[in-house]
Amino acid sequence: MSQLILKAIGDIDKDITLVTDPDLTVGSDQVLVAIEAAVINPVDLMIAAGIYGFQAKPPFALGTEGVGRVTAAGASVDQALVGRRVVILPNYQQGTWADEVVVAASNVVPVTDEGDPAQLAMVSTNPLTAHLMLTQYVDLQPGDWIGQNLGSSTVAQYVLGLAKRAGLKVLSVVRNEAAADRLRRQGAGLVVVDGNDLAERIKAELGGQELNLVLDGAGDATTGALASALEFEGTVVSYSSVTGQPVPVGLGDSIYRQLKLRGIWIVNWLQNSTAEEIASTYGELAELVAQGVLSAEVEATYPVAEYRKALDHHRQPGRTGKIVFRP
């Protein structure tokens, strides 16, 4: 059995190691999970580099997201969990880049036995982020408009799936025409390519209508362009910043139209939600994944032992799908 461990912070290529005999002793309140699939998330590399909101203390078991089967349960755990497929919560208390992993029973949520494990492995982070952004900040009604940048990203794919199901309309900003063509072929609604006069082109596409919510993952000028098309007292929700910069919303939009800027980190939601709410939310999202309502492209899968190939592939320019460990 193998598990990937981070020995130090700074350089994942130098500081990652494959442990072939991890301690898999199951405590009274723990379960042993045989991993079916685990995703490489950009957050994992940020943690390894020491540039994330959560600061790891080496030796640290890597891997934020994963799904698997419970093969053993401690004495104080409901034995009905044994044999169940579970999603592991992305709270950084265990690593999923492994063949098997010991997890606190409170950190797993049973989900459907149906569906592709590679797709279900992604449920814990990006689909949840999309769901919370669409439900926690604005009382959206069918026909309302969502604006988002990073329109070809994984989060954006889940936003599109959930928005379509809720009767919401979406305008997505992407970086180039190739991405725009791909989204249009997928029936993604309005798609606008970043560039000169973006704010004016967004308003032209909306044809006099206004956005009711803006979702920002870029932290660049596209955020301000989308915000300029928001309704009065509209809300911008930021879930990441590929530039590392603050949300760039125009001063006039902030003052005269009283726009609201909000941020989302799902760790906060996990810490402040009841176990019942967490289980219910993940259960519903997993069902949507199993039904094909929600999905994201998977570009390649690797066994854990080929982690260097997997990491290199993850960092390739032009990659359009997720890289997944399949033990």
Disulfide bonds with the S-S distance in Angstrom:
none
